[in-house]
Amino acid sequence: MKAIQINEGKMFWEETSLPTYGDSEVLIKIKATAVNRADLAQKAGLYPPPPGASQILGLECSGIIEKVGNKVKNRKVGEEVTALLSGGGYAEYVCCPENHVLPIPKSLTLLESAAIPEVFATCWFNLFMEGNLKTGEKVLFHAGASGIGTAGIQLCREFGCYSYVTAGTEEKVNFCVELGSEEGIVRSENRYGSFKNYCPDGLNIILDPVGGNYFEENLNNLAIDGRLIIIGILGGIEGKLNIGHLLMKRQKIIGSTIRSRSIKVKGQVMEQLFYKIWPLFNARKIKPIIYKTMNINEAENAHQIMSENNNIGKIVLEIS
């Protein structure tokens, strides 16, 4: 098969070995994958795959099951599916535990379905499972026009919560508001302002891919019993912490990545997506926001678009 190989920081579509699937895994012939910030970090040597995972880029895909292991019970050959991956999506084939694989929503195409797993799994896991988000609570999404931001805004809207965003441009803020967010702030010089005018009592959850240089402002904007969930470190690994402020407001700081979670935990996330979120896709109440679809041979250009923050929503890479 062919897959993206990295040589001196550049990506090339080259021949490599076909992955071997286990007894509880399926082999998927990939139709499409999607670009995530983690791909850019891995390509730069800053985010290695978990032990045992494929070294090939790509944390999600859609495609058709070509083979199934002896112990696979719920998936079948020929089924059109979408999958959450620990790696391997930038390729013609990938193997994956069956409990990380779901049939594509009836309302979506294979190409569209490639943009679902990573962002919707990340949002569902961190907001509802880690963050214990309740109806009526207020959530702030940094990088609100990203794949995760646009997924999270829709989930908040459908589950009776209020969302707020920061974004790089007024155009992106406006897009988020049209999608369902209450208000937004255009960040400047890697900082953002106070949301006190919109949320005088503070925000209940902040989902933050930035880290470092947002840390102090995040805590200042967080409510009593608020939860700061850090899912990335685009703004650095160090931040100032007022411990007294943290104690008085009973705030929680949660560090979270979904890629390194166990097979069992990721399977639980996917199961909850199927029962809680798939009906919303099928009813066309939510959808993956796709900025652009490109060919896998254009992966370098796709990464450049993301690194320059030009996209609103996901960038999909078509493979077959």
ABEGO torsion letter per residue (X at the ends): XBBBBBBGGBBBBBBBBBBBBBAABBBBBBABBBBBAAAAAAAAGABBBBBGBBABBEABBBEBBABBBAABAABBBGBBBBBBBAEGABBABBBBBAAABBBBBAABBAAAAAAAAAAAAAAAAAAAAAAGBBBGBBBBBBGAABAAAAAAAAAAAAAGBBBBBBBABAAAAAAAAAAGBABBBBBBGGBBBBAAAABAAEBABBBBAAEBAAAAAAAAABBBGBBBBBABAAAEABBBBBAAAAAAAGBBBBBBBAAABBAAAAAAAAAAAAAAAAAAAAAGABBBBBABBBBAAAAAAAAAAAAAGABBEBBBBBAX
